[in-house]
Amino acid sequence: MLTPQRRDVSAGAVAGLLGGTVLSIAMVTQGNLPGLLGLKLLDLGQALNLVVIALHLLIAALLGMGFGAIFRYQPGGYAATISSGLLYGLLWWIVGPLTLMPLLLGQGPTWSLKEANAVFSSLIGHLLYGGITAFSFYLLISLYLRARPETETITPPPQAPTKRIVILGGGFGGVSTAQRLEELFAREPNVDITLVSQSNYLLFTPMLAEVASSGLEPQHISAPVRASCPRTHFVRADVESIDTDEKIVRVRVGKSVASEALSYDHLVLALGSIPNYFGLPGLEANSFTLKSLHDATKLRNHVITLLEEADSEPKAQKRRELLSFVVAGGGFAGTEMIAELFDFVHSVRRYYPHIQSDEPRFVLVHSQDRILPELSAELGAYALDKLQKRGIEFFLNARVAGATPEKVMLNDGREILTKTLVWTAGNQPNPVLKTLPCEHTKAGAIVAEPTLQAKGFTNLWAVGDCAQIPDVLNAGKFHPPTAQHALREGKVLAENVAAALRGQTLKPFKFRTIGILVALGHRTAAAEVRGRRFSGLLAWVMWRTIYFSKLPGLEKKVRVAFDWALDLFFPRDIVLTSNVLTPTLTQMMGTTQMNGITPAKPATGMAKEN
């Protein structure tokens, strides 16, 4: 029996071939209709055109395999699959006719409206291919599953007592656990699933830097937990305490509301991490973090406010201080953030006539001798070189020692005059975990078994950033706290919880990192996928394609696709979404009196407003 992944890739290849065949027929009958990636039939004889069609069908099958591998089969999601196919076709229209073909012809990418209009006819073919491929993909797998059902549901005893599973945390690990539990216990009403989280949405954190730089709308990278997990009881609350002896979690929904007790049979810890400021003076009060939508929008509004102030500031030195942006930490988050800030400020500078091109300053402070230590030394050097050539400064082998509202102090005595410090140089597990009577790492993470159980417990589980999970495929190493790991950890954890309730054998979590991608701004990126290294525009396309496919829900995919399409042709938005106060009548009257003007008395017998 095929694994689900191989099944989807195989079905994608066949579906892509069908979509390519239909498009090839249209190319032959229409004559001037371009095919995939801009391929055209030439007036060079039937034999050569057959070669073009064969190449076209090969590309169609390969793209179909990519569709199956990225979007996967979702039961009951016919409309969503077809919509994903249309978006997939749109994406390859941007990659092919707008980007790759011009580059192969020695030209630049055709990203202006005028140039894009010249190849607009090929968009029809790509949308046709995407729609037919997606339709065929869903139909093929549906027929396959009817012939060979892949799952069997174990029906519990009629009078089985209710089992309560409580999940703490609404990030990738927590939500993926809940979703898989819903699938496993779809026909078992005696299993109750509860998820507790401070926020009522699942945040797609890999795109958070684009929200901070006004590239994406905040709500477009977040999905309501209630919609993502419809059969899970969701509670928006803070976790106060956990009693593992009594099997009770105490949560508080609001400050003025008494805490509530949730009993459990199995408890899943997916509380993630919080910033670690290491006790450095002034750091917490004078820095921005990038953990939530609030953090991203707060930073965005701060940057726009500084641009507004700098445009009205007559002194050049003061403008430079206002326009100095410092990021601490040279990992993925810090590197992507400094690149996005650079792109944002320079893309909107046209709106600020008094800001000179050499006045904005961007500095990244990193404690090691190279940035992006998760990548190979070659790609790390590539990223450093690309960003330095753009004008970003790097203070390597340096640490932030403290901060004030006006400057950042480094451990070597240097100071940077700035009003903006973004802190990405340290995280720590949620402090609630330290109160649990189980083994912890020095940082406070839960020490977990390969089965994802907390060491020494059979009903306490840990996943994601708050857990140290051994890598059984690499002795002595542990799984990194990344989204791709948390998603898969959550699914395996759910399957092990189900196995524990059914008296079955647990399985260890086994996973090899598929790839590591980092966006470097200006339509460039660096990536390592299955041991192969990519950089530049191709890596950027891979970054967008892979993360786009992982966005939760069709609606979010559509919204992000439109945001990205707009970003290709238009500058980013500089509308402030906070700190814009509407004065009250009392404030307006007070201001008027201060200016020596007596406000008129309201007339009697005024007509009522309808």
N, C-alpha and C positions, 0 to 999 in steps of 0.2 A: 504493500500500500504506500502511495506517495505521501511524503510529509506535506503539511499545508503549504510550506514555502515552495517546495519543488512543484507542487500542484499548481500554485498560482503563477509561477514563472512559465511553466509549460503551457498552461492555458493562455497566458499573455502572448507567448510566441505564436500560437495558432491564431488567436484573435487579431494580433498585429498583422499576420499574413493575410487574413481575410480583409482587414481594413486597407492594407496596401494594395490588394487585388482590386478592390472597388475603386480606389483612387487611381490605379494604373489604367483601368478601363476608362475612367473619366478623362485621364490625360490623353489617351489615344483618340477618343471620340471628340473631345473639345479642341485638341491640337495645341493650344497655347496655355493650357492650365498647368502651372508648375506643380511638381510633386513634393514629397517630403524633403526638407532641408534645401529646397530651391532647385532640385533636379528638374531638367526639362528634356523633352524629346527633341532631338536635333534633326535637321534635314540632311542627314548623312547616310541614308540608306536603311533598309529594314534590319539588316544584321546588327548594326551598331545600336539601333533603337532597342533591339531585343536585349542587348547587353545592359543598356540603361535601365530597362524595366526589371531585369534580373537583379541589378544592384539596388534598385528601388524597393523590390520585395524583400531583399536581405535586410536593408535598413528598417523596413516596416516590421519585420519579425523581431529584430533586435530591440527596437523601441517598444514593441509589444511586451517583450520580456521585462523591460524596464518598468513598464506600467504595472505588470503583475507583481513585480518585486517591491515596488514602492507603495502602491495603493492597497494591495491585498484584497481578498474577498470579504465582504461584509454582508452577512445574511440579512435579507429584507431591505437592502439598500440599493435597489435598482436605480432609482432616480439619482441617488448620491453618486453611484458608480459612473453613470453616464455623464453627469456634471463634471466629475473628476476627469473623465476622458476628454471633454471639451477643454477644460483648463490645461490638461496635458498637451493637447494639440496646440493651444495658444502659446504655451511655454516653449515648445519646440519651434514654433514659428519665430519667436524672438531669438532663440538660439541659432536656428539655421539661416533663413533668408536675411534676417536683420543683422546677424553677427558673424557666423562662420563663413558663409559664402563671400561676403565682402572682404573678409580677411584673407581668404584663399586667393581672391582676385587682386590682392595687393592694395585694397582700399581700407578705409576705416569702417567701423560698425555703423549701420544706417539707423541711428536712434532719433533722428529729428523727424518731425511730423511730415515734412516734405519728402524725405527719403523713404520713410516707412510707407507712404501712400503709393510709391512706385512699385512696391512688392506686395501691395494689399491683396491682390488676386490670389496669391499663394496662401493667404490666411484661410480662405474658403476650403482649400484642400486639406489643410492641417486640422481644421475643425471637423471636417467630414471624416477624416481618418480617426481622430480621437473619439468621436461619437460612436462610430461603427466598431472600433476596437473595444471600447468599454462595454457596449451592448453585447458583443460576441463573447467577451471575457466573462461577464456575469452569467450569460446563458450556458456557456460550456461548463462552468463549475457547478451551476445549479443542476444540470443534467447528470454530471458526474456524481454529485452527492446523492441524487435520487437513486442512482444505480448502486452506489457503494457508500452508505452512511458511515461517517468517520467517528461518530461519538455515540456512546450508549449512556443513558441516564439510569442511575441506580435509584430505584424507588425505595424510600425509607419505610419502616413500619408505620402503619396508620396512626398509632398512638405514641409515636416517638416524641420525647420531650423537646421543647424549643431550645435550640443552641444559639447563644448570642456571640457574635463576632463584632468586636469594636475596633475600628481603625482610627488612629490618632494622626492627623496630617492629611492635607488635601493637595499634595504635590504629585509628581509623576509616580512615585512609589505607592502612595496611598490610593490614588484614583485607579491605577492599573490593578491593584489588588482588589478593590471593590468591583471593578468591571468584570474581572475574571471570576470572582466569587458569584456574581450575578449569573454568569453563564453556567457555572458548575451546579448551582443550586436553583436553577430556573424552575424546576418542578418539585422542589422540596420546601413547602411553606413553613416547615418547622425550624428553618434556619433564618435568624434575624441578623441583618447586617446594618451596622451604624457607623457613619463616618463623622468625625469631629474635626473642624478646622476653623482657624481664625478668619479666613476669607471664604467667601462663597463661590469662588471660581478657581479653576485650574489654570495656572499661569504658564505660558510657554516661554520659559526663561531664556532660551537661546536667542530670542529676538528682542529682548528687553532693551539692549543698547540702541536699537533702531527707534524705539519709542522715545528714549531720552534725547535722541537727535532729531526728532520730529519726522522720521521716515515712515513710521507706522502709527496708526491711531491706537491708543491704549486698549480699548475694548476689543480690538481685532485679534489680539494674541491671547485672549483669555476666554475660557468656556465655563459656563455655570456648572457647578458640581451636580446640582439637582438634575440638569439635562444630561450630563455625561453618565450619571449613575442613577437612572430613574427608579430602580427597585431598592435602592439603599436609603435608609433613614438618615438624612443629613441634619447635623446640629452645628450651627455657627456659634462657636464658644471658645473660650480659653481653657486650657487644661490646668487645673490647680494642683492636683495630687493624684498619685496612683498607689493603690494598696494591693500588692500582689498576693497577700495572704487572704484577704477577704474578696479578692477579685472584683474590685470596685475602682472606677475612675470618677473623680469629682471634677466637674466642669462648671464654668460660670458664663452664662449667656450674656449678661450685662452687669455693669458695676452696681446698679441698684437692685439687682435680682439675686436671690439666695442661690448658692451653688446647688447643682443637681448631681445626683449619684447615678452612674451608669454601671450596671453589673455586666460581667462578661464571662464567657467560657474560654475564649481565645482573644488575646489582645495583640494588635499589630501596631508597632511603633514606627511611624513614618513622619516624624516631626521636623525633619530637615535640619538646617543649621542657621545660625545668626552671626552677624559680624563679630569678630574678635579684635578689640582695640588694644589688647596687651597692656592696658593701664597707661598708655602714653598720654601725657598731659594735653588737654584741649582737643584731642582727636575726635572723640565722639560728638562733642558739641559743635565742631567746626568742619565737619566733613559730610559728604554725601555717600550713600551706599546704593547698591543696585540689587535689591532683593524683591521688590514688589512694584506694582503699577504706581503706587503712591510715590515711591522713591524715584522712578523714572520721570514721572510728570513733574515732580518737584524740581529735579535737576534741569529738565527742559525749560521750565518757567524761569529758573534762576539764570540760565545762560541767556535767554531772551531779554530778561531784565537788565543784565549787564551790558548787552549790546545797545539797548536803548539808552542807558546811562552814558556809555562811552561815546555814543554819537553826539551827545550834548555836552561832553566834557572838553573844555578848551585846551587843557594842558596835556601834551603828548605823553609825558611820563605817567600821569594818572590814568590815561587811556590804556597804556600798556599793562598797568597793574590790574585794571578791570578786565582786560582781555587775556590774562594769563590763566591757563587751565592746567591743573596738575592731576595726574592719576597715579595712585600708588598701587603697585602690583603689576607684574609683567606676564601674568598667565593669560588664559583665554579672555576672561572678563575685562581685565585691564587693557589688554592690547586692542580688543574690539572697541572698547569705550573711547580710547584716545583717538582711534581712527575715525569713529563716527562723529566725535566732537569736531575734529578737523574738517571733515566734509560738511558738516552742518554749518559751522561758522562761515566757511568760505563760500558756501552755496547761497547764503542769504546776505552776504556782505554788500551786495548790490543795492540793498534797501537802505543802507546806512552810509550816506555819501561822505561823512566826516571821518570814517574809519579807514585808515590806509592798509594796504595789503600786507605790509610788514609788521603791523602792530599786534595782531593776535599771536600768542605764544602758546605752544603745547609741549608739555613736559611729562614724561613717564619715568617714575622712580621705581627701580627694581633691585632687590637685594642680591641677585645672582649676576654672573658675568654674561649671561645671555637671556633674552626673553623667550617665552614659550618653551619652557623646558620639557613639556609633554611631547613636543614634536622633535624630529631629528635635528641635529646641529645644522644640517644644510638648510632645512626649511626655516629654522629659527633665524639663521643669518640672512636668508632671503627676505623674511618679514622685516627684520631690522633695517636692511638696506633700503627696501621700498619706502618705509615710513620716514627714514632719515632724509631721503631724497625729496620728500614732500615738505620737509621743514620741521618735523617733529623731533624734539630733543630727548635724549635718553641719559638718565643718570643711573648707570649700572653699578653694582656692588655698593649700593647706598640704601639707607633705610630712613623712613620718616621717624623723627624723634619727638615731634610735637607739632601743634598747630594753634594758631590764633585766627581771629576773623580776618586778619590782614596778611598773614604769611604762613609758610610751611617751613619748619626747621628740620634739617637732616642731621644724621648722626655724625657726619664729618665736619659739622660747623657751618655748612652752607645754608643760606636762606633764600627762599623764593617768595617774592612779593606777589600775592594772589588772593583772590576772594573765592576761589573754587578748588577744592580738593575732593576727589572721588576716591574712596577707600575700597580697594578690592584685594588687599594684601593679607587677609586673614579671616577665617571662619571658625566657628566652634559649634558643636552639637547643642541642641536645645537644653538649657539648664535643668529642665524638669527631669531629664534622664538621670542626672547625677544622684537623685534621691532613691533610685531603684536599687534593691539588694542583689544586683547582678554584677558581673565583671565588666569593667570599663577600661578604655584606653586612657593614656595620659591626658588626651584632649577632652575626654568625657564621652566618647562614642561607646555604644553597646558592642561588646565582643560577641559576635554571632558564630554559630556553627555553619558548616556548608549548607545545611538544610534551612538556614535563615532563622533558626530558633536562637533566642538569647542563651548563652552558655549556662547550663545548669537548670534550664526551664523547658517544659514541654508545651506550655500554652502561651508563652511570651515570644513574640516574633519581632524582628527588626529589619528595616529595609531603607535603602537610600543613604543620604548624607549622614544620618545619625547612627549608622552601623558600620562596624569593621567586619567585612565578609571575606573569608579566605578564598583565594583563587585555587581551586583544586587542580587546575590545569597547569599552574605555575607555583610549585611548592615554595612557601615562604613569602609569597606576595599576596596582595589583597586587591579586591575590585575597586577601581576609582569611583569617586562620587559624581558620576555623570548621568545625564538624562537617559542615554541609551541603556545604561546598566540598571537604573532604577525602574524603568518600564518593564524590563525582563525579570528583574528580581521580584517585582510585584506579582507577576503572573505565576512564577514558580512558587512563591510564598502562598498564594491562594490555592494552588493545586496541592501543596503540602498540608495546608489547614484542612482541606477537604479530605485528603488521605487520612489525616489524624482522626477526624470525626468518623470516618468509615472503617477505621481499623486497618488501613492499608500501609504499605511501606512508603516512607518519605524518600525523596530524591534530592541529591545535592544540586546546588546552583552551579551550572557550567556555562560559561560564555566567554568568547574571545571578542575583544573590541573590534567592531566592524571598521570603523574609521574615525579619524579626528579631523575636524575642520575648524578653521578660524578665518573670519572675514577681516580683511585689512582695509576696507573702505575703497572708494574710487574704482569700484567694480573689479576688485582683485582679491585673492584669498590664497591660503595655503592649506593643503590637505594631505593626509596619509590614509589610504583606503586599502585594506588587505595587504599592507606592506609596500604598496606603490605610492609614490609621491607625485603630487600635482601642485601647480602654482599658477598664478595669474588669472586670466579670464576664465579658463576652463575650471579651475578650482572654485571660482566664484559662482559659476553656473551650477556646479555640483553642490555647493553650500546651499544655494537657494532651492534647488530641486529637492534635496534630501529633507531639509527642514520644512519646506512647504508641504511635503507629503506627510509629515508627522504632525501637522497642525490638527488640533482636535475639532472634528466636524467640518462638514461641507461649507457651512455659512462662513466660518473663519477663513477657509481657503479662498473663497470668492472675494472676501473683503481684503485680505492681504494681497491677492493677485492684482486687484484694482489699485491698491496703495503703491505697489511696486511699479505698475504700468505708469501711473501718474509721475512717479519719481524719475522715470526715464526722460520725461519731456518737460517737467515743470520744477521750479525751485521749491524748497521745503517751506512749510507753513511757519509763520512767526507770530501767530495769534496767541496772546497770553490767556491761559485758562484759569488763572488765579491771581490774587492780589489786585483784582479790579473791583473796587468797592463803589457801590451806588450810594451817594450821600442821602441821609434821611432829611425830612423837612426841617427838623430841629437843627441839624448840622448846617443846613443851607441858610437858615434864618440867623444862626449864630455868626456865620461867616459874613453875612450881609451887614449885621450890626457892627462887627469889628471894622468893616470898611467905611463906617459912618453913614450908612444908609438905613433908614427906618422902614421896615417892611410894611406894606399896606395891610390893613386889617381886612379879614375876609368879610365879604358882604353878607348881610342877613338874607334869609329866604332864598338861599342858593338851591338851584334845582338838583334833585337827586340823580346820581348816575344810574344808568340802567345796567 
